[in-house]
Amino acid sequence: MGIQDPGWLAEIAVVSVDPHEGYRSAVCADDSPLAHAQIVVDPFHIVRLAGQAVTKARQRVQNETLGHRGWKG
């Protein structure tokens, strides 16, 4: 990012990123020229992350309730 004009970077208000922590932290770092910008994530990634969270919760509850992952025993 160091090759862009600081004045141009200062005008950026919103940054759309993949929700991966590496991308977010690169924009949000204290020394980032885009640290002032608001971060947004596209709906596809939000729905995917929500689905993963529901799946993990369902698997955890099933494992705690039944003590296993499938139909065995």
Wavefront OBJ file of the C-alpha trace (Angstrom):
o trace
v 0.000 0.000 0.000
v 2.945 2.318 0.343
v 2.950 3.156 -3.368
v -0.443 4.926 -3.289
v -0.787 8.630 -2.600
v -1.736 9.132 1.080
v -4.342 11.737 0.082
v -6.036 9.221 -2.215
v -6.012 6.554 0.512
v -7.470 9.023 3.022
v -10.554 9.447 0.810
v -11.429 5.733 0.975
v -14.333 5.323 3.403
v -15.317 1.644 2.965
v -13.217 -1.451 2.269
v -14.768 -4.761 1.221
v -12.654 -7.717 2.350
v -12.792 -11.479 2.600
v -13.532 -12.279 6.275
v -10.201 -14.096 6.688
v -8.363 -12.626 9.669
v -5.246 -11.906 7.614
v -7.084 -9.557 5.270
v -8.995 -7.831 8.052
v -5.920 -7.299 10.197
v -3.988 -5.859 7.235
v -6.628 -3.145 6.830
v -7.244 -2.570 10.563
v -3.619 -2.433 11.702
v -2.738 0.794 13.506
v -0.090 1.618 10.902
v -2.360 0.839 7.924
v -3.264 3.797 5.712
v -6.802 2.332 5.587
v -7.265 1.967 9.352
v -9.893 4.737 9.272
v -12.070 2.918 6.710
v -15.129 0.870 7.608
v -14.841 -2.823 6.707
v -17.706 -4.680 5.036
v -18.056 -8.319 4.012
v -20.148 -9.528 1.088
v -23.362 -11.510 1.798
v -21.954 -14.774 0.387
v -19.236 -14.906 3.033
v -21.615 -13.863 5.828
v -24.054 -16.667 4.944
v -21.196 -19.166 4.677
v -19.838 -18.182 8.100
v -23.320 -18.370 9.642
v -23.834 -21.837 8.158
v -20.501 -23.005 9.553
v -21.408 -21.686 13.011
v -24.789 -23.477 12.953
v -23.133 -26.716 11.805
v -20.514 -26.563 14.580
v -23.198 -25.911 17.210
v -25.392 -28.735 15.895
v -22.445 -31.158 15.867
v -21.414 -30.163 19.395
v -24.943 -30.621 20.790
v -25.387 -33.949 19.011
v -22.045 -35.194 20.293
v -22.834 -34.068 23.871
v -26.323 -35.614 23.705
v -25.548 -38.897 21.966
v -21.878 -39.264 22.764
v -20.947 -40.024 19.167
v -21.158 -38.611 15.659
v -23.314 -41.112 13.815
v -25.736 -44.013 14.118
v -23.311 -46.542 15.603
v -24.525 -48.281 18.770
l 1 2 3 4 5 6 7 8 9 10 11 12 13 14 15 16 17 18 19 20 21 22 23 24 25 26 27 28 29 30 31 32 33 34 35 36 37 38 39 40 41 42 43 44 45 46 47 48 49 50 51 52 53 54 55 56 57 58 59 60 61 62 63 64 65 66 67 68 69 70 71 72 73
